[in-house]
Amino acid sequence: KKHRMVFIPSKPCRQLNISEKVNTDEARIITNLLKRLYRQIGKNFSPQKSIGVIVPYRNQIAMIRKEIDKLGIEALQKISIDTVERYQGSQREVIIYSFTIQHQYQMSFLTSNTFVEDGVVIDRKLNVALTRARQQMLITGYEPLLERNEIFKDLIKHIKQKGGYMGASKYVIFDVK
């Protein structure tokens, strides 16, 4: 609650029987966060205003919806889960962003809208994702892969410096029953 931005590292989950555009560990992290946030917000929870989830792939949307269905919390089934492109113009109090990628070649999709302006590298997709949150931004991704990109590496470093990094020792707080 006390950090504007939080990063929760995920595990790789390459499996032969599921799409490379899905990260089941991140789907579980998101579901646990949603359940926790739903309980914290309580009677003021609004699917249209409280929480939104942004992911790069539609396959990940389906995986997260499947995990939410297991919770049996009707209000969470109504929250917006969509891609960055479709989230432009929308805001929520809390945004959860799942990078989802598992391979280096997927990095080019995430950074496809990156350009240099006045000597500064700008990632438009990441900028849109980060600016959708009014109060708090919760981010999850496979850190060793994300840190191969300077912008993502700097973002994670910034979050660590501000105390919002939830490494393995702190991760258990999100495993809400």
Contact map, one row per residue, 1 for C-alpha under 8 A:
111100000000000000000000000000000000000000000000000000000000000000000000000000000000000000000000000000000000000000000000000000000000000000000000000000000000000000000000000000000
111100000000000000000000000000000000000000000000000000000000000000000000000000000000000000000000000000000000000000000000000000000000000000000000000000000000000000000000000000000
111111000000000000000000000000000000000000000000000000000000000000000000000000000000000000000000000000000000000000000000000000000000000100000000000000000000000001110000000000000
111111000000000000000000000000000000000000000000000000000000000000000000000000000000000000000000000000000000000000000000000000000000001110000000000000000000000000010000000000000
001111100000000000000000000000000000000000000000000000000000000000000000000000000000000000000000000000000000000000000000000000000000000111100000000000000000001000010000000000000
001111110000000000000000000000000000000000000000000000000000000000000000000000000000000000000000000000000000000000000000000000000000000011100000000000000000001000011100000000000
000011111000000000000000000000000000000000000000000000000000000000000000000000000000000000000000000000000000000000000000000000000000000001111000000000000001001000011100000000000
000001111100000000000000000000000000000000000000000000000000000000000000000000000000000000000000000000000000000000000000000000000000000001111000000000000000000000001110001000000
000000111110000000000000000000000000000000000000000000000000000000000000000000000000000000000000000000000000000000000000000000000000000000011110000000000000000000000111000000000
000000011111000000000000110010000000000000000000000000000000000000000000000000000000000000000000000000000000000000000000000000000000000000011110000000000000000000000000000000000
000000001111100000000000110000000000000000000000000000000000000000000000000000000000000000000000000000000000000000000000000000000000000000001100000000000000000000000000000000000
000000000111110000000010100000000000000000000000000000000000000000000000000000000000000000000000000001000000000000000000000000000000000000000100000000000000000000000000000000000
000000000011111000000011100000000000000000000000000000000000000000000000000000000000000000000000000001000000000000000000000000000000000000000000000000000000000000000000000000000
000000000001111101010010000000000000000000000000000000000000000000000000000000000000000000000000000001000000000000000000000000000000000000000000000000000000000000000000000000000
000000000000111111110000000000000000000000000000000000000000000000000000000000000000000000000000000000000000000000000000000000000000000000000000000000000000000000000000000000000
000000000000011111100000000000000000000000000000000000000000000000000000000000000000000000000000000000000000000000000000000000000000000000000000000000000000000000000000000000000
000000000000001111100000000000000000000000000000000000000000000000000000000000000000000000000000000000000000000000000000000000000000000000000000000000000000000000000000000000000
000000000000011111110100000000000000000000000000000000000000000000000000000000000000000000000000000000000000000000000000000000000000000000000000000000000000000000000000000000000
000000000000001111111100000000000000000000000000000000000010000000000000000000000000000000000000000000000000000000000000000000000000000000000000000000000000000000000000000000000
000000000000011001111110000000000000000000000000000000000000000000000000000000000000000000000000000011000000000000000000000000000000000000000000000000000000000000000000000000000
000000000000000000111110000000000000000000000000000000001011000000000000000000000000000000000000000111000000000000000000000000000000000000000000000000000000000000000000000000000
000000000000000001111111000000000000000000000000000000001011001000000000000000000000000000000000000110000000000000000000000000000000000000000000000000000000000000000000000000000
000000000001110000011111111000000000000000000000000000000001000000000000000000000000000000000000000111000000000000000000000000000000000000000000000000000000000000000000000000000
000000000000100000000111111100000000000000000000000000000000001000000000000000000000000000000000000000000000000000000000000000000000000000000000000000000000000000000000000000000
000000000111100000000011111110000000000000000000000000000000000000000000000000000000000000000000000000000000000000000000000000000000000000000000000000000000000000000000000000000
000000000110000000000011111111000000000000000000000000000000000000000000000000000000000000000000010100000000000000000000000000000000000000011000000000000000000000000000000000000
000000000000000000000011111111100000000000000000000000000001001100100000000000000000000000000000000000000000000000000000000000000000000000000000000000000000000000000000000000000
000000000000000000000001111111110000000000000000000000000000000100100000000000000000000000000000000000000000000000000000000000000000000000000000000000000000000000000000000000000
000000000100000000000000111111111000000000000000000000000000000000000000000000000000000000000000000000000000000000000000000000000000000000010000000000000000000000000000000001100
000000000000000000000000011111111100000000000000000000000000000100000000000000000000000000000001010000000000000000000000000000000000000000000000000000000000000000000000000000000
000000000000000000000000001111111110000000000000000000000000000100110000000000000000000000000000000000000000000000000000000000000000000000000000000000000000000000000000000000000
000000000000000000000000000111111111000000000000000000000000000000000000000000000000000000000000000000000000000000000000000000000000000000000000000000000000000000000000000001110
000000000000000000000000000011111111100000000000000000000000000000000000000000000000000000000000000000000000000000000000000000000000000000000000000000000000000000000000000001000
000000000000000000000000000001111111110000000000001000000000000000000000000100000000000000000000000000000000000000000000000000000000000000000000000000000000000000000000000000000
000000000000000000000000000000111111111000000000000000000000000000000010000000000000000000000000000000000000000000000000000000000000000000000000000000000000000000000000000000010
000000000000000000000000000000011111111100000000000000000000000000000000000000000000000000000000000000000000000000000000000000000000000000000000000000000000000000000000000001010
000000000000000000000000000000001111111110000000000000000000000000000000000000000000000000000000000000000000000000000000000000000000000000000000000000000000000000000000000000000
000000000000000000000000000000000111111111001000000000000000000000000000000100000000000000000000000000000000000000000000000000000000000000000000000000000000000000000000000000000
000000000000000000000000000000000011111111000000000000000000000000000000000000000000000000000000000000000000000000000000000000000000000000000000000000000000000000000000000000000
000000000000000000000000000000000001111111000000000000000000000000000000000000000000000000000000000000000000000000000000000000000000000000000000000000000000000000000000000000000
000000000000000000000000000000000000111111111000000000000000000000000000000000000000000000000000000000000000000000000000000000000000000000000000000000000000000000000000000000000
000000000000000000000000000000000000011111111000000000000000000000000000000000000000000000000000000000000000000000000000000000000000000000000000000000000000000000000000000000000
000000000000000000000000000000000000000011111000000000000000000000000000000000000000000000000000000000000000000000000000000000000000000000000000000000000000000000000000000000000
000000000000000000000000000000000000000011111100000000000000000000000000000000000000000000000000000000000000000000000000000000000000000000000000000000000000000000000000000000000
000000000000000000000000000000000000010011111110110000000000000000000000000000000000000000000000000000000000000000000000000000000000000000000000000000000000000000000000000000000
000000000000000000000000000000000000000000011111111000000000000000000000001000000000000000000000000000000000000000000000000000000000000000000000000000000000000000000000000000000
000000000000000000000000000000000000000000001111111000000000000000000000001101110000000000000000000000000000000000000000000000000000000000000000000000000000000000000000000000000
000000000000000000000000000000000000000000000111111000000000000000000000000001110000000000010000000000000000000000000000000000000000000000000000000000000000000000000000000000000
000000000000000000000000000000000000000000001111111100000000000000000000000000000000000000111000000000000000000000000000000000000000000000000000000000000000000000000000000000000
000000000000000000000000000000000000000000001111111100000000000000000000000000000000000000011100000000000000000000000000000000000000000000000000000000000000000000000000000000000
000000000000000000000000000000000100000000000111111110000000000000000000000000110000000000011111000000000000000000000000000000000000000000000000000000000000000000000000000000000
000000000000000000000000000000000000000000000000111111000000000000000000000000111000000000110111000000000000000000000000000000000000000000000000000000000000000000000000000000000
000000000000000000000000000000000000000000000000001111100000000000000000000000111100000000000011110000000000000000000000000000000000000000000000000000000000000000000000000000000
000000000000000000000000000000000000000000000000000111110000000000000000000000001111001000000011110000000000000000000000000000001000000000000000000000000000000000000000000000000
000000000000000000000000000000000000000000000000000011111101100000000000000000001111000000000000111100000000000000000000000000000000000000000000000000000000000000000000000000000
000000000000000000000000000000000000000000000000000001111101000000000000000000000111000000000000011100000000010000000000000000000000000000000000000000000000000000000000000000000
000000000000000000001100000000000000000000000000000000111111100000000000000000000010000000000000000100000000000000000000000000000000000000000000000000000000000000000000000000000
000000000000000000000000000000000000000000000000000000111111110000000000000000000110000000000000000000000000000000000000000000000000000000000000000000000000000000000000000000000
000000000000000000101100000000000000000000000000000000001111111000000000000000000000000000000000000000000000000000000000000000000000000000000000000000000000000000000000000000000
000000000000000000001110001000000000000000000000000000111111111100000000000000000000000000000000000100000000000000000000000000000000000000000000000000000000000000000000000000000
000000000000000000000000000000000000000000000000000000101111111110000000000000001100000000000000000000000000000000000000000000000000000000000000000000000000000000000000000000000
000000000000000000000000000000000000000000000000000000000111111111000000000000000000000000000000000000000000000000000000000000000000000000000000000000000000000000000000000000000
000000000000000000000101001000000000000000000000000000000011111111100000000000000000000000000000000000000000000000000000000000000000000000000000000000000000000000000000000000000
000000000000000000000000001101100000000000000000000000000001111111110000000000000000000000000000000000000000000000000000000000000000000000000000000000000000000000000000000000000
000000000000000000000000000000000000000000000000000000000000111111111000000010000000000000000000000000000000000000000000000000000000000000000000000000000000000000000000000000000
000000000000000000000000000000000000000000000000000000000000011111111100000000000000000000000000000000000000000000000000000000000000000000000000000000000000000000000000000000000
000000000000000000000000001100100000000000000000000000000000001111111110000000000000000000000000000000000000000000000000000000000000000000000000000000000000000000000000000000000
000000000000000000000000000000100000000000000000000000000000000111111111100110000000000000000000000000000000000000000000000000000000000000000000000000000000000000000000000000000
000000000000000000000000000000000000000000000000000000000000000011111111100010000000000000000000000000000000000000000000000000000000000000000000000000000000000000000000000000000
000000000000000000000000000000000000000000000000000000000000000001111111000000000000000000000000000000000000000000000000000000000000000000000000000000000000000000000000000000000
000000000000000000000000000000000010000000000000000000000000000000111111100000000000000000000000000000000000000000000000000000000000000000000000000000000000000000000000000000000
000000000000000000000000000000000000000000000000000000000000000000011111110000000000000000000000000000000000000000000000000000000000000000000000000000000000000000000000000000000
000000000000000000000000000000000000000000000000000000000000000000011011111110000000000000000000000000000000000000000000000000000000000000000000000000000000000000000000000000000
000000000000000000000000000000000000000000000000000000000000000000000001111111000000000000000000000000000000000000000000000000000000000000000000000000000000000000000000000000000
000000000000000000000000000000000000000000000110000000000000000000000000111111100000000000000000000000000000000000000000000000000000000000000000000000000000000000000000000000000
000000000000000000000000000000000100010000000010000000000000000000010000111111100000000000000000000000000000000000000000000000000000000000000000000000000000000000000000000000000
000000000000000000000000000000000000000000000000000000000000000010011000111111100000000000000000000000000000000000000000000000000000000000000000000000000000000000000000000000000
000000000000000000000000000000000000000000000011000000000000000000000000011111110000000000000000000000000000000000000000000000000000000000000000000000000000000000000000000000000
000000000000000000000000000000000000000000000011001110000000000000000000001111111000000000000000000000000000000000000000000000000000000000000000000000000000000000000000000000000
000000000000000000000000000000000000000000000011001110000000000000000000000001111100000000000000000000000000000000000000000000000000000000000000000000000000000000000000000000000
000000000000000000000000000000000000000000000000000111100000100000000000000000111110000000000000000000000000000000000000000000000000000000000000000000000000000000000000000000000
000000000000000000000000000000000000000000000000000011110100100000000000000000011111011000000000000000000000000000000000000000000000000000000000000000000000000000000000000000000
000000000000000000000000000000000000000000000000000001111100000000000000000000001111111000000000000000000000000000000000000000000000000000000000000000000000000000000000000000000
000000000000000000000000000000000000000000000000000001110000000000000000000000000111111100000000000000000000000000000000000010011000000000000000000000000000000000000000000000000
000000000000000000000000000000000000000000000000000000000000000000000000000000000011111100000000000000000000000000000000000010000000000000000000000000000000000000000000000000000
000000000000000000000000000000000000000000000000000000000000000000000000000000000111111100000000000000000000000000000000000000000000000000000000000000000000000000000000000000000
000000000000000000000000000000000000000000000000000001000000000000000000000000000111111111100000000000000000000000000000000000011001000000000000000000000000000000000000000000000
000000000000000000000000000000000000000000000000000000000000000000000000000000000001111111000000000000000000000000000000000000010001000000000000000000000000000000000000000000000
000000000000000000000000000000000000000000000000000000000000000000000000000000000000001111100000000000000000000000000000000000000001000000000000000000000000000000000000000000000
000000000000000000000000000000000000000000000000000000000000000000000000000000000000001111110000000000000000000000000000000000000001000000000000000000000000000000000000000000000
000000000000000000000000000000000000000000000000100100000000000000000000000000000000001011111000000000000000000000000000000000000011110000000000000000000000000000000000000000000
000000000000000000000000000000000000000000000001111100000000000000000000000000000000000001111110000000000000000000000000000000000001110000000000000000000000000000000000000000000
000000000000000000000000000000000000000000000000111000000000000000000000000000000000000000111110000000000000000000000000000000000000111100000000000000000000000000000000000000000
000000000000000000000000000000000000000000000000011100000000000000000000000000000000000000011111000000000000000000000000000000000000111111000000000000000000000000000000000000000
000000000000000000000000000000000000000000000000001111000000000000000000000000000000000000011111100000000000000000000000000000000001100111000000000000000000000000000000000000000
000000000000000000000000000001000000000000000000001111000000000000000000000000000000000000000111110000000000000000000000000000000000000011110000000000000000000000000000000000000
000000000000000000000000000000000000000000000000000011100000000000000000000000000000000000000011111000000000000000000000000000001000000011110000000000000000000000000000000000000
000000000000000000000000010001000000000000000000000011110000000000000000000000000000000000000001111100000000000000000000000000000000000000111000000000000000000000000000000000000
000000000000000000000000000000000000000000000000000000110000000000000000000000000000000000000000111110000000000000000000000000000000000000111100000000000000000000000000000000000
000000000000000000001110010000000000000000000000000000111001000000000000000000000000000000000000011111000000000000000000000000000000000000001100000000000000000000000000000000000
000000000000000000011110000000000000000000000000000000000000000000000000000000000000000000000000001111110110000000000000000000000000000000001100000000000000000000000000000000000
000000000001110000011010000000000000000000000000000000000000000000000000000000000000000000000000000111110100000000000000000000000000000000000100100000000000000000000000000000000
000000000000000000000000000000000000000000000000000000000000000000000000000000000000000000000000000011111110000000000000000000000000000000000000100000000000000000000000000000000
000000000000000000000000000000000000000000000000000000000000000000000000000000000000000000000000000011111111000000000000000000000000000000000000100000000000000000000000000000000
000000000000000000000000000000000000000000000000000000000000000000000000000000000000000000000000000000111111100000000000000000000000000000000000000000000000000000000000000000000
000000000000000000000000000000000000000000000000000000000000000000000000000000000000000000000000000011111111110000000000000000000000000000000000000000000000000000000000000000000
000000000000000000000000000000000000000000000000000000000000000000000000000000000000000000000000000010111111111000000000000000000000000000000000010000000000000000000000000000000
000000000000000000000000000000000000000000000000000000000000000000000000000000000000000000000000000000011111111100000000000000000000000000000000000000000000000000000000000000000
000000000000000000000000000000000000000000000000000000000000000000000000000000000000000000000000000000001111111100000000000000000000000000000000000000000000000000000000000000000
000000000000000000000000000000000000000000000000000000010000000000000000000000000000000000000000000000000111111110000000000010000000000000000000000000000000000000000000000000000
000000000000000000000000000000000000000000000000000000000000000000000000000000000000000000000000000000000011111111000000001010000000000000000000000000000000000000000000000000000
000000000000000000000000000000000000000000000000000000000000000000000000000000000000000000000000000000000001111111000000000000000000000000000000000000000000000000000000000000000
000000000000000000000000000000000000000000000000000000000000000000000000000000000000000000000000000000000000011111100000001110000000000000000000000000000000000000000000000000000
000000000000000000000000000000000000000000000000000000000000000000000000000000000000000000000000000000000000001111110000111110000000000000000000000000000000000000000000000000000
000000000000000000000000000000000000000000000000000000000000000000000000000000000000000000000000000000000000000011111000111100000000000000000000000000000000000000000000000000000
000000000000000000000000000000000000000000000000000000000000000000000000000000000000000000000000000000000000000001111111110000000000000000000000000000000000000000000000000000000
000000000000000000000000000000000000000000000000000000000000000000000000000000000000000000000000000000000000000000111111110000000000000000000000000000000000000000000000000000000
000000000000000000000000000000000000000000000000000000000000000000000000000000000000000000000000000000000000000000011111000000000000000000000000000000000000000000000000000000000
000000000000000000000000000000000000000000000000000000000000000000000000000000000000000000000000000000000000000000011111100000000000000000000000000000000000000000000000000000000
000000000000000000000000000000000000000000000000000000000000000000000000000000000000000000000000000000000000000000011111110000000000000000000000000000000000000000000000000000000
000000000000000000000000000000000000000000000000000000000000000000000000000000000000000000000000000000000000000001111011111000000000000000000000000000100000000000000000000000000
000000000000000000000000000000000000000000000000000000000000000000000000000000000000000000000000000000000000000001111001111100100000000000000000000000000000000000000000000000000
000000000000000000000000000000000000000000000000000000000000000000000000000000000000000000000000000000000000001011100000111111100000000000000000000000100000000000000000000000000
000000000000000000000000000000000000000000000000000000000000000000000000000000000000000000000000000000000000000011100000011111110000000000000000000000000000000000000000000000000
000000000000000000000000000000000000000000000000000000000000000000000000000000000001100000000000000000000000011011000000001111111000000000000000000000000000000000000000000000000
000000000000000000000000000000000000000000000000000000000000000000000000000000000000000000000000000000000000000000000000001111111100000000000000000000000000000000000000000000000
000000000000000000000000000000000000000000000000000000000000000000000000000000000000000000000000000000000000000000000000011111111110000000000000000000000000000000000000000000000
000000000000000000000000000000000000000000000000000000000000000000000000000000000001001100000000000000000000000000000000000111111111000000000000000000000000000000000000000000000
000000000000000000000000000000000000000000000000000001000000000000000000000000000001001000000000100000000000000000000000000011111111100000000000000000000000000000000000000000000
000000000000000000000000000000000000000000000000000000000000000000000000000000000000000000000000000000000000000000000000000001111111100010000000000000000000000000000000000000000
000000000000000000000000000000000000000000000000000000000000000000000000000000000000000000100000000000000000000000000000000000111111110000000000000000000000000000000000000000000
000000000000000000000000000000000000000000000000000000000000000000000000000000000000001111110010000000000000000000000000000000011111110000000000000000000000000000000000000000000
000000000000000000000000000000000000000000000000000000000000000000000000000000000000000000111110000000000000000000000000000000001111111110000000000000000000000000000000000000000
000000000000000000000000000000000000000000000000000000000000000000000000000000000000000000111100000000000000000000000000000000000011111100000000000000000000000000000000000000000
000100000000000000000000000000000000000000000000000000000000000000000000000000000000000000001100000000000000000000000000000000000000111110000000000000000000000000000000000000000
001110000000000000000000000000000000000000000000000000000000000000000000000000000000000000001110000000000000000000000000000000000000111111000000000000000000000000000000000000000
000111000000000000000000000000000000000000000000000000000000000000000000000000000000000000000111100000000000000000000000000000000100101111100000000000000000000000000000000000000
000011110000000000000000000000000000000000000000000000000000000000000000000000000000000000000111100000000000000000000000000000000000000111110000000000000000000000000000000000000
000011110000000000000000000000000000000000000000000000000000000000000000000000000000000000000001111000000000000000000000000000000000000011111000000000000000000000000000000000000
000000111100000000000000010010000000000000000000000000000000000000000000000000000000000000000001111000000000000000000000000000000000000001111100000000000000000000000000000000000
000000111110000000000000010000000000000000000000000000000000000000000000000000000000000000000000011110000000000000000000000000000000000000111110010000000000000000000000000000000
000000001111000000000000000000000000000000000000000000000000000000000000000000000000000000000000001111000000000000000000000000000000000000011111110000000000000000000000000000000
000000001100000000000000000000000000000000000000000000000000000000000000000000000000000000000000000000000000000000000000000000000000000000001111111000000000000000000000000000000
000000000000000000000000000000000000000000000000000000000000000000000000000000000000000000000000000000000000000000000000000000000000000000000111111100000000000000000000000000000
000000000000000000000000000000000000000000000000000000000000000000000000000000000000000000000000000001110000000000000000000000000000000000000111111110000000000000000000000000000
000000000000000000000000000000000000000000000000000000000000000000000000000000000000000000000000000000000010000000000000000000000000000000001111111110011000000000000000000000000
000000000000000000000000000000000000000000000000000000000000000000000000000000000000000000000000000000000000000000000000000000000000000000000011111111011001000000000000000000000
000000000000000000000000000000000000000000000000000000000000000000000000000000000000000000000000000000000000000000000000000000000000000000000001111111011000000000000000000000000
000000000000000000000000000000000000000000000000000000000000000000000000000000000000000000000000000000000000000000000000000000000000000000000000111111111000000000000000000000000
000000000000000000000000000000000000000000000000000000000000000000000000000000000000000000000000000000000000000000000000000000000000000000000000001111111100000000000000000000000
000000000000000000000000000000000000000000000000000000000000000000000000000000000000000000000000000000000000000000000000101000000000000000000000000011111110000000000000000000000
000000000000000000000000000000000000000000000000000000000000000000000000000000000000000000000000000000000000000000000000000000000000000000000000011111111111000000000000000000000
000000000000000000000000000000000000000000000000000000000000000000000000000000000000000000000000000000000000000000000000000000000000000000000000011111111111100000000000000000000
000000000000000000000000000000000000000000000000000000000000000000000000000000000000000000000000000000000000000000000000000000000000000000000000000001111111110000000000000000000
000000000000000000000000000000000000000000000000000000000000000000000000000000000000000000000000000000000000000000000000000000000000000000000000000000111111111000000000000000000
000000100000000000000000000000000000000000000000000000000000000000000000000000000000000000000000000000000000000000000000000000000000000000000000001000011111111100001000000000000
000000000000000000000000000000000000000000000000000000000000000000000000000000000000000000000000000000000000000000000000000000000000000000000000000000001111111110000000000000000
000000000000000000000000000000000000000000000000000000000000000000000000000000000000000000000000000000000000000000000000000000000000000000000000000000000111111111000000000000000
000011100000000000000000000000000000000000000000000000000000000000000000000000000000000000000000000000000000000000000000000000000000000000000000000000000011111111111000000000000
000000000000000000000000000000000000000000000000000000000000000000000000000000000000000000000000000000000000000000000000000000000000000000000000000000000001111111111000000000000
000000000000000000000000000000000000000000000000000000000000000000000000000000000000000000000000000000000000000000000000000000000000000000000000000000000000111111110000000000000
001000000000000000000000000000000000000000000000000000000000000000000000000000000000000000000000000000000000000000000000000000000000000000000000000000000000011111110000000000000
001000000000000000000000000000000000000000000000000000000000000000000000000000000000000000000000000000000000000000000000000000000000000000000000000000000000001111111000000000000
001111100000000000000000000000000000000000000000000000000000000000000000000000000000000000000000000000000000000000000000000000000000000000000000000000000000001111111100000000000
000001110000000000000000000000000000000000000000000000000000000000000000000000000000000000000000000000000000000000000000000000000000000000000000000000000001001100111110000000000
000001111000000000000000000000000000000000000000000000000000000000000000000000000000000000000000000000000000000000000000000000000000000000000000000000000000000000011111111000000
000000011000000000000000000000000000000000000000000000000000000000000000000000000000000000000000000000000000000000000000000000000000000000000000000000000000000000001111111000000
000000001000000000000000000000000000000000000000000000000000000000000000000000000000000000000000000000000000000000000000000000000000000000000000000000000000000000000111111100000
000000000000000000000000000000000000000000000000000000000000000000000000000000000000000000000000000000000000000000000000000000000000000000000000000000000000000000000111111100000
000000000000000000000000000000000000000000000000000000000000000000000000000000000000000000000000000000000000000000000000000000000000000000000000000000000000000000000111111110000
000000010000000000000000000000000000000000000000000000000000000000000000000000000000000000000000000000000000000000000000000000000000000000000000000000000000000000000111111111100
000000000000000000000000000000000000000000000000000000000000000000000000000000000000000000000000000000000000000000000000000000000000000000000000000000000000000000000001111111100
000000000000000000000000000000000000000000000000000000000000000000000000000000000000000000000000000000000000000000000000000000000000000000000000000000000000000000000000011111110
000000000000000000000000000010011001000000000000000000000000000000000000000000000000000000000000000000000000000000000000000000000000000000000000000000000000000000000000001111110
000000000000000000000000000010010000000000000000000000000000000000000000000000000000000000000000000000000000000000000000000000000000000000000000000000000000000000000000001111111
000000000000000000000000000000010011000000000000000000000000000000000000000000000000000000000000000000000000000000000000000000000000000000000000000000000000000000000000000011111
000000000000000000000000000000000000000000000000000000000000000000000000000000000000000000000000000000000000000000000000000000000000000000000000000000000000000000000000000000111
